[in-house]
């Protein structure tokens, strides 16, 4: 593990966030650990609308 980050929100608060909030958190995290080969995204069982975009933009495959 190279770096960690969390939004520290309740499920209701998390679900109210725009999708780009999680994307931005991950992008910031990967900038702090550019040698990362993957990113683990623990999340509630809701669709993550930017999974493919992460790999395309940041070059790191996300896993859930």
Secondary structure as UniProt FT lines:
FT   HELIX           11..16
FT   HELIX           19..32
FT   TURN            33..35
FT   STRAND          38..40
FT   TURN            49..50
FT   HELIX           51..58
FT   STRAND          61..63
//
